[in-house]
């Protein structure tokens, strides 16, 4: 289990170091963008391979974070929200910086679609996906891995929120909080119908393929 913990920490470190202020810029300036991308890709791949091999070699034990049947059912039911956030991020162009940062309701006026609901939909979706697995899995090996994924997503969320352009300052990370406070009007039309429909379709497909690709059958938790 120690090797798996070290492998997970190594994977987390590869992501955190790439986000360290000035590190990427300094290495790119010294060695060139192509060399940096190649080295980082190889390092990330090596960490991922180590993680997979360490997971396979680790003994199977009960996770202390397993919250039982209710958490498993909640994970299955809430997973479409994670996919919606991720899909909306991939299919929506984020607002650019405004020429004069403002405070108050006007600062959220340029936020459209999913960005009028949360300023960090992609990293929030990955964080939700990680946490739903973290507290639903019974295997300690998988708990360690998803704890690493959750840490990576949390750091990405904080970094993206800090670097968000002015139009997103009023939106914040918590979905609909700014709307309930009257700072931003949610652009549900910009989200559309097809994105939630595609998220549900992807959820259903992964629910069906899960036991074939990964092993556990999440549909069984709902009695399906």
Wavefront OBJ file of the C-alpha trace (Angstrom):
o trace
v 0.000 0.000 0.000
v 2.965 2.290 0.590
v 4.008 2.093 -3.069
v 0.481 3.081 -4.135
v 0.522 6.068 -1.806
v 3.884 7.191 -3.186
v 2.685 6.712 -6.770
v -0.429 8.775 -6.063
v 1.653 11.530 -4.496
v 3.968 11.460 -7.525
v 1.015 11.920 -9.876
v -0.278 14.789 -7.749
v 3.200 16.343 -7.694
v 3.468 16.340 -11.491
v 0.276 18.400 -11.686
v 1.113 20.720 -8.809
v 4.618 21.470 -10.055
v 3.302 22.442 -13.486
v 1.072 24.994 -11.769
v 3.807 26.375 -9.496
v 4.101 30.127 -10.092
v 6.930 30.896 -12.512
v 8.194 27.309 -12.789
v 6.648 26.515 -16.167
v 7.617 29.920 -17.539
v 11.195 29.595 -16.325
v 11.699 26.071 -17.655
v 10.113 26.963 -20.988
v 12.344 30.005 -21.337
v 15.457 27.960 -20.555
v 14.829 24.753 -22.485
v 12.121 25.731 -24.977
v 8.398 24.980 -25.126
v 8.779 21.731 -27.071
v 11.350 20.298 -24.656
v 9.221 21.290 -21.674
v 6.086 19.666 -23.111
v 7.980 16.484 -23.981
v 9.590 16.205 -20.549
v 6.347 16.957 -18.741
v 4.405 14.437 -20.849
v 6.964 11.709 -20.161
v 6.998 12.508 -16.447
v 3.199 12.441 -16.244
v 3.033 9.190 -18.207
v 5.642 7.569 -15.960
v 3.702 8.640 -12.863
v 0.471 7.257 -14.326
v 2.061 3.916 -15.237
v 3.543 3.666 -11.749
v 0.114 4.392 -10.283
v -1.577 1.652 -12.310
v 1.099 -0.929 -11.473
v 1.072 0.024 -7.773
v -2.732 -0.226 -7.680
v -2.621 -3.703 -9.187
v 0.025 -4.841 -6.694
v -1.618 -3.327 -3.608
v -3.745 -5.595 -1.387
v -7.496 -5.103 -1.376
v -8.719 -3.696 1.941
v -11.867 -2.027 3.222
v -11.815 1.757 2.900
v -12.486 3.764 6.089
v -14.152 6.447 3.944
v -16.814 4.123 2.556
v -20.101 5.668 3.710
v -22.205 2.681 2.760
v -25.137 2.094 0.416
v -26.510 5.637 0.685
v -23.240 7.144 -0.573
v -23.114 4.656 -3.438
v -26.664 5.496 -4.476
v -25.974 9.227 -4.205
v -22.849 8.843 -6.357
v -24.823 7.170 -9.129
v -27.637 9.739 -9.003
v -25.377 12.816 -8.809
v -22.838 11.722 -11.409
v -24.755 13.373 -14.304
v -24.105 16.740 -12.634
v -20.369 16.141 -12.789
v -20.580 15.189 -16.457
v -22.748 18.224 -17.199
v -20.187 20.560 -15.658
v -17.347 18.943 -17.597
v -19.229 18.838 -20.906
v -20.427 22.423 -20.522
v -16.852 23.541 -19.886
v -15.616 21.722 -23.001
v -18.369 23.180 -25.199
v -18.551 26.751 -23.867
v -16.028 29.480 -24.512
v -15.068 31.202 -21.244
v -15.456 34.981 -21.110
v -12.342 37.000 -21.717
v -10.977 39.707 -19.454
v -12.962 42.916 -19.401
v -11.115 46.179 -20.008
v -12.217 47.718 -16.725
v -12.820 45.291 -13.828
v -15.931 46.232 -11.924
v -17.681 45.066 -8.810
v -21.355 44.373 -8.310
v -23.936 42.934 -10.721
v -22.366 44.446 -13.843
v -19.179 42.379 -13.387
v -21.118 39.194 -14.107
v -22.886 40.592 -17.164
v -20.456 38.961 -19.610
v -20.766 35.519 -18.025
v -22.756 33.291 -20.375
v -24.004 29.727 -20.248
v -22.437 27.547 -17.579
v -20.125 30.432 -16.610
v -23.120 32.363 -15.299
v -23.682 29.510 -12.839
v -20.114 28.734 -11.747
v -16.816 30.345 -12.681
v -14.934 27.020 -12.700
v -17.209 24.377 -14.261
v -14.467 22.020 -15.484
v -12.423 21.710 -12.317
v -15.603 21.676 -10.215
v -16.961 18.811 -12.313
v -13.763 16.783 -11.896
v -13.741 17.536 -8.160
v -17.356 16.382 -7.824
v -16.578 13.233 -9.830
v -13.601 12.487 -7.569
v -15.451 13.099 -4.305
v -18.453 11.009 -5.322
v -16.122 8.079 -5.960
v -14.009 8.803 -2.890
v -16.866 8.358 -0.425
v -18.654 5.573 -2.287
v -15.849 3.097 -2.973
v -15.244 0.229 -0.591
v -11.690 -0.518 -1.744
v -8.897 1.330 0.065
v -6.724 1.202 -3.054
v -9.288 3.143 -5.071
v -9.864 5.545 -2.187
v -6.184 6.523 -2.210
v -6.227 7.100 -5.956
v -9.400 9.203 -5.925
v -8.101 11.203 -2.989
v -5.202 12.145 -5.256
v -7.586 13.038 -8.083
v -9.642 15.168 -5.695
v -6.542 17.033 -4.522
v -5.501 17.733 -8.118
v -8.999 18.990 -8.965
v -9.162 21.162 -5.831
v -5.844 22.844 -6.628
v -6.982 23.368 -10.230
v -10.248 24.886 -9.011
v -8.467 27.339 -6.714
v -5.932 28.222 -9.395
v -8.591 28.760 -12.063
v -10.733 30.791 -9.701
v -7.779 33.015 -8.838
v -6.934 33.510 -12.518
v -10.541 34.006 -13.650
v -11.264 37.165 -15.660
v -13.233 40.004 -14.112
v -16.615 38.925 -15.571
v -16.418 35.788 -13.423
v -15.460 37.480 -10.167
v -19.097 37.994 -9.223
v -20.060 34.423 -10.148
v -17.789 32.480 -7.776
v -17.299 28.725 -7.677
v -20.476 27.536 -5.903
v -23.234 26.971 -8.478
v -26.143 29.435 -8.341
v -24.812 31.189 -5.228
v -24.293 34.449 -7.103
v -27.708 34.106 -8.720
v -29.425 33.598 -5.357
v -27.568 36.642 -4.029
v -28.804 38.713 -6.970
v -25.336 39.424 -8.363
v -25.717 37.467 -11.622
v -28.643 36.366 -13.723
v -28.178 32.679 -14.671
v -28.100 32.130 -18.412
v -29.995 28.844 -18.578
v -30.743 29.378 -22.259
v -27.007 29.504 -22.874
v -26.636 26.136 -21.167
v -29.332 24.777 -23.437
v -31.139 21.457 -23.458
v -28.650 19.458 -25.473
v -25.860 19.678 -22.875
v -27.915 18.131 -20.029
v -29.282 15.585 -22.510
v -25.767 14.656 -23.653
v -24.608 14.435 -20.023
v -27.460 12.025 -19.245
v -26.654 9.989 -22.352
v -22.993 9.774 -21.375
v -23.968 8.840 -17.805
v -26.253 6.065 -19.052
v -23.586 4.733 -21.417
v -20.910 4.712 -18.709
v -23.360 3.155 -16.265
v -23.903 0.310 -18.722
v -20.223 -0.079 -19.654
v -18.845 0.359 -16.121
v -18.915 -3.352 -15.141
v -17.343 -4.303 -18.481
v -14.545 -1.742 -18.428
v -13.808 -1.158 -14.734
v -15.478 -3.917 -12.737
v -18.086 -2.761 -10.209
v -21.681 -2.364 -11.405
v -23.013 0.989 -10.062
v -26.483 0.284 -11.476
v -26.839 -2.506 -8.921
v -26.813 0.114 -6.130
v -30.107 1.443 -7.538
v -31.569 -2.023 -8.016
v -31.370 -1.739 -11.825
l 1 2 3 4 5 6 7 8 9 10 11 12 13 14 15 16 17 18 19 20 21 22 23 24 25 26 27 28 29 30 31 32 33 34 35 36 37 38 39 40 41 42 43 44 45 46 47 48 49 50 51 52 53 54 55 56 57 58 59 60 61 62 63 64 65 66 67 68 69 70 71 72 73 74 75 76 77 78 79 80 81 82 83 84 85 86 87 88 89 90 91 92 93 94 95 96 97 98 99 100 101 102 103 104 105 106 107 108 109 110 111 112 113 114 115 116 117 118 119 120 121 122 123 124 125 126 127 128 129 130 131 132 133 134 135 136 137 138 139 140 141 142 143 144 145 146 147 148 149 150 151 152 153 154 155 156 157 158 159 160 161 162 163 164 165 166 167 168 169 170 171 172 173 174 175 176 177 178 179 180 181 182 183 184 185 186 187 188 189 190 191 192 193 194 195 196 197 198 199 200 201 202 203 204 205 206 207 208 209 210 211 212 213 214 215 216 217 218 219 220 221 222 223 224
